[in-house]
């Protein structure tokens, strides 16, 4: 959505400028007053754009609306933004895969965006997260969501499960890789072994392998293994949102993820927060991009 494009560009650019301004200007009461003023402006701005976004989503799905979304998404990819809104990435009727589904995550939003003709597959190994997700799904009567109680990996098998301090910080498979955040003693607890499988195998099992149109992966540093386990899924050319800010061997994993996807014919954009956005392109120039 074009208005969402403006909103996210303004928020991401002006937000960093205001943060620097507040660090430099004023101390004590002056800074407090400025923070309250900026917070009130931001809240009002968000309310306005949320209302406009809801009105946009309520409009009938037409070819013109799809085209405007594509134009806005292309513009967002060209800007130094932090994150592209789901309203631009997910369409009515999409089959969406969320790899790593925290209970306070975006599965309900995805279910609303795809509508009755669409479907959401949430892959999550944590029993507590699954229990809370099931509760949310029942409470909201979401009939277009399938939960898969497994971890996503590059091959079928079992992996070590480490439970983190929050529902979004659990980890599958520790292999001594270098990370941006140290795994301090007491922060993570061993949760035993869990069943893992490839995204390809999971989707084939539930009959959606060739129907997926959008994949989002947020698995706390194991996104590279997720991508390595979905070559057949990529043959359907789904749009991609893959987190890749964690560091291995001195570089963010989004570098390796982007390399794999470019070889598959994807046009890649990496956001300032390390998220890899992938859109398949029909023709691949010789030598890649």
Beta strands, then each sheet from edge to edge (+ up, - down):
strand 1: 95-99
strand 2: 119-123
strand 3: 145-148
strand 4: 151-152
strand 5: 157-163
strand 6: 171-172
strand 7: 189-197
strand 8: 214-217
strand 9: 239-243
strand 10: 247-248
strand 11: 251-252
strand 12: 266-270
strand 13: 275-280
sheet 1: 3+ 2+ 1+ 8+ 9+ 13- 12+
sheet 2: 4+ 7+ 5- 6+
sheet 3: 10+ 11-
end
